[in-house]
Amino acid sequence: MLGPLLPGYLRRRLKRGKEDPARWREKLGVAGLPRPEGPLIWLHAVGLGEVMALRGLIAALGRARPDVSFLVTSSARSSAQAFAANTPARTQHQFLPLDAPGPIAAFLDHWRPDLSIWAEQDLWPGAVVATGARGIPMALINARMNARAYAARFRYRSLYRDLYARFAHISAQDAATAGHLEALGAVHVGIIGSLKAGAGPLADQPGDRAALAVVFAGRKLWCAASSHQGDEVVAMAAQAQLFVQDPAWLLIIAPRDPLRRGDIVAGCAGAGLGVAVRSTGGQPTTDDAVYLADSFGEMGLWYRLCRVALIGGGLGATGGHNPWEAAHLGCAILHGPNVSNFAADYAQFEGAGAATVISDAHSVVAALQHPSLPHQAHRATQLAQRGMAGLAGLCAHISALVPEAKND
């Protein structure tokens, strides 16, 4: 009954900048790309971090099955922009249609996937049921569910039991999630660990990196990565102390939402820090203490240029962001105390002496100047390399669900 209202709903979101003007019809099931020949694996993840975590699995599946192509869907506009700069081979991206019969049917009619993979905890009941009704095998991978999310779902456990029964494979990041899934009706849940550990290095931009290396020559670089306001306040205060000690220090702020650039520039001014802004072509002078990297899809660039990164989301209510991307590229990792979204991941880093918890500007300054930073970065890289090796078992399970290409 809501079907006729969906275009109007999306147009309202479009006016607020929530949808891509060139691609919003994909959410109505209107395909923006042709389907490739041969077997197709469709993978869905809801947001930026979840989508980027799929890259390692796609690469591993691509090596195991050279005949297979991949379709990645997501919901957030930012995830599409970042993924576009880090797209694996034989892979296309589309926005997931709204969970209504018409859009989902149009999507499945066009793409005809041979396998549907859902990541983490974002299940759209209509899409799952419609996919299963067509005989398309499904897998739920990298599942993560904390106690609060489990409690919210428990009252609807009969619905979840029905949904989970449609999946041929279910694997979780940790034992707690596996227990929650089984209490909701899932059976034979495997524990694989986080896909983010095996996602591999983010894409490089050698030309831009070489040019920026010249611009940044002689500067001591560190990065506030995927930052939010709470992280930036602490990072700016730390940079103010460092810059007084040595004007060679330069803080690169790569915010989670680049559209916050106005607030960040104002924050720098309030902290007495000169700032150059990437989107306007600004280049830092010796008087500038901050470089604002207000762009999508360039984290691989900043991690390669910096020797240490303060991973955002841990100095507020966000719950932390992915540390593995920095680890793959040799960055020492600093993070705030609230990393509930990645508790198991950060426990690995801290157990291996591969990350440092900070709480304020003084602890950031002390960590940045500690002589153990290079050793910490090396241990983080070793952890990331082991994470990539752990994909083999999951890849074998998934490959077995995809039919071989037919020879005419």
N, C-alpha and C positions, 0 to 999 in steps of 0.2 A: 504493500500500500504506500510505502514511503518512496518507492522508485521515482515517481514524477517530480519529487521535491529535491532529488539529489543534485541535478545540475545547478539549481539556484543556491543550494548549500555551498557547493564548490565555488561558484562565482563570488559569493560573499567572502569566502576565505581568500580568493584571488585578490579582491580589493584590499584586503588587509595584509597582503604580501605573504600569505601562508602557503600559497601554491605557486608552482612554476608556470608563468604565462604561456610558455610554449608546449607544456606537457600535462596540463591539468586534466585533459580529457582521458588520459590513461587511467585515471581513477574511476572512470565510467566504463572501463573495459575496452576503450578504443586504442588499439595497439599503435605504438609509434615506430615500430621496427618490424621487418619481416622475420618469420621464423626460420632459423637455420635448418639445413638438411640433417638427417640422422637423429640419433637419440639426444634428448634434451633433459637436463636436470634443472629443475626450478627450485631455487633456494630463497627463502624469505626471512628477513630480520627487520625489526621495526625501526631502529634508529642508527645513528652514526657509528657508535662503537660496535654494535652488534653486526652491522653490515661489514665493517672493516675487518672484523674477526673471521669472516668467511673466506678471506683471500687464501690463507694457507691450505684450507681443505680443498678449495677449488683447484689450486695448483697441484696438490697431491692427486686428486681425482683425475685431473687432466693428464698427468703422467701415466696413471694406471689405465686410463681409458682414452686413448687418442681419438677415438671415434665420437666422443661425447662433446656437446656444447652446453653452455650454462646460461641460465637466465636468473638474475638476482632482482628481487623486488624488495622495496622498503616503503615506508610511509612518509618519512621526514624529508623535506626539501634539502636540508643540509647534508643528509646522508648521500643523496644522489650527487651532489656537487663534489664531496670528498671522494666518493667511490670513482667518479669519472677520472680523477687524477691518478688512481691506483687500480685500474681495471685489469684483472688477469686476462690471459689469452683466451680466445674463444668464448668470451663472456659479454653479455649485454645486460643493461639495466632498464627496468620499468618500475613505475609506481604501482603498488598493489591496488587493485580496484576496491571500491567500497564494498562492504560485506552485504550485498543485496543480490538477489537471484540474477537479474539482468546483467549487471557488470561482471559478475563472476563467470556466468555462462559465456559471455562474449570473450573474456580473457582465456578461458579454457578451450573454447572453440578455435581460437587463433593459435595459441602456443602449443597445445596438445603435449604437455610434458610427459615424460616417461617415468619420472620420479619427482615427488614433492618433498622438500626438506624445510622444516620449520625450526628456527633457532631461538633459544632461550625460553621465553614464556608467553610470547605474543601469538595466541591462537585465535583465529577468526572462525567461529563455529560454522557459519554458512559456507565459507570457502573450504573448510576441512570436510564437511559433509558432501558438498558437491564434487570435490576432488575424489573422495573415496567412492562415491556413487559411479564414477566413470571407470573404476577399476585401476586407478593410478596408485601405485604403492606410495606410502608416506613414511617419513622418519622425523622424529623430534630429537634434536641434538643440542648439546651445550646448554641444557636446561638449568635454570637457576631460580630457586624459589625460597625466600626467607620465611621466617615464622609469620610475619605480618601478612605477606602475600598468601601464604597457605591458609591462614585464618579467614581471609576474605573469600577464598574459593571454597572453603569447606561446606558452607551452606548450600552450594550448588554442586556437591560432589557427584550427584547422579548424572548431571550434564557432563562433567569432566570424565567420569567413568566411560560414558558413551563415546566421547571424543578420543580418549586415549586408546580405546579398544580398536580404533581404526588405523593405528600406527603399527607398521611392521618392525620398527626399531625405535627405542627410546633410550637416550643416554643423558646423564646428568653431570654437572661439574663437580659435585661433591656428595658425600653420604647424606647430609641433611636434606638436600634437595631430593635425592633418590627416595628417602623415607617419606617426604611430603607427597611426592608423586604417587607412590604406592598406596598411601593412605587415601588418596583421591581416586584410586581405582586402576592405576597403571600397573602392569605386571612386567617382570623381568627387566627392570631398569638397570642399565649398566652405568658405571662411573668412569668417565673418560678424562675428567679434568677440563680446564678452560681452553676453548679454541683460541682465545686471544694469545695464549702462549705460543701457539704454532702458526700464527698468521704470517710470520716472516717480515722482513724489512719493508718499510713504506717506500714508495717510488722516489727515485732521485730526480733532480733537475740539474744536470751537470752544468749547463750554460749559466743558469741563474746562480748556482752555487759558486762557480768560478768568479762571476762578476761581483757577488756579495763578499767573497773572500777578500777581494781587493778593497772594497768599501770599508770592511771591518778590520783591515790590517792593523795590528798593534792593539786591538781592543781585547779585553777579557770578557768573553761572551758567556752568558747563562740565560736560561729560558724559563718563563712561566707558561707552561703548556696546557692547552684546553682550560684556561683559567676562567674563574668567576670573580665576582667583586671581592669576596672575602680573601681569595688567594692574592688578588692584585693589590689590595691594601697592604698586606704583609710584604709582598714582593717589592712594592714601591718604597716602603719604609726601609727595607734591607738595602735596596739600591741607593737610597739617599746616604746611608752610612758608608757604603762601599765607595761611592763616587767622591765623597769628601776625602777618604783615605787615598784613593787612586783614581783619577779621572779616566783611566783606561777601561774601567769596568763599564760594560754595556748590557743592559737587561733587554732581552727580546720578549715581548708579550704577545703570545699567540692565543687570543681568547677563544673560548668554546663557541661564542656567537660573535662573529666579526662585526655585526650590525650595531654592537655596543660601543663602537669606536668613539663616539662623542663623549660618553661617560668616562671612558678610559683616558682620553686626552685631558678632560677636566680633572680627573684624579691625579694625573701627572703634574698638572699645573698647581694643584693644591699641595702636592708634596714638594714643590720647588724643583721639579725635574723637567729638563728640556726633552722633547719627544719629536721624532721623525715618524711619519705615517707612510706605510708602504703603498696604500691604495692611491695616494696623491703623488707618488713618485718621490717622496722625501728621502733624503739620505742623511744619516746622522753626522753632525759636525762634532768637533771636540767638545762643544758646549752641551751636546745632547747626551742624556744618561739612559734614554729609553728608545727602542725601535719598536713601533707597533706593527706587528705582522697581521693586519686585518684582512686575511684572505682564507679561502677554503682550499683544502687538499694539498697544503704545502708543509705539513708537519714533518715529512721526511727530509725536507730541506733544512728546517731549523734544528732537528735532532742531529743532523750531520755537521752542522756548523758549531753547535754548542757542546761543551764538555760536561755540562750538568744541567738537569731540568727539574724544576719544581712542578710536579704533576698536579694539575688543578683538581678542584672538587673536594679536597680534604680539609679545607679551612672554613667550612660552612656546613650547610645542611644537605649538600648534594650527595655525599657518600663516596666521593673519589672517582677517578677516571683510570683508564687503562695504562699500567706501567710498562707493558711488554713492548710497545712500539719504541719507546726510548731505549729499553734494554737491548733490542736487536741492533741498534745503531750506536752502541758504545757510550751512551750517556749514563753518568751517575744520577741516581734518582733520589730526590727529596719529596716528601709528601706530608700532608697534614694528618691529624689523628683520626678524622672521620673518613674511613675508607670501607664502610659497610658494604658497598656494592662490589668490592673486590677483596673482601676480607681474607679469603683463602690465598689469593694471589700475593697480596702484600705479606702474608705470614711466611710464604716461601722466600720472598726477598729478604725479610728481616732475619729469618732463620739462617740464611746463607751469608749474612753480613753484606747484602747487596742493595740496601736502601737505608735512608736516614729519616726518622720522624722529626719534623720541626713543628713549632707551635707559635713562634713569633719572629719578628725581624732579627732579634739578636741570635736566635738559634739558626736562622738561615745564614747569617754572616759567618758564624762559627763553622757551619757545615761547608760552606763554599771555600773556606780557607784551610780546611783540614787536609793534611798531607795524605790521608788514606783514600781520597776521592778516586784516583786512577785505579786502585785495587778494587774498590767498590764497583766501579763501572765494569771492570773485567769479570767480576763474579756475576753481575747482572746479565752480561752477554752470555756467559756459560749457561745460566738458567734458561735463557731464551732459546738457545740452541738445543737444549734437552727437550724443551716444549715442542719444538718442530718435529723432533724424532718420534714423539708420542702420537702423531697423527696416523701412523700406519694401521693400527687396529681399526679405528673408525673408518678409514678409507676402505679397508677390505669389506667391512659390513655394508657400507653404502654402495660400493661397486657391484656387489652381488645382487642388489635390488634392481639394477638397470639392465634391460635386455640388450643383447648384442645387436649391432646394426645389421640390417637385412641386406644381402647382396642380390641385386636384380639380375 
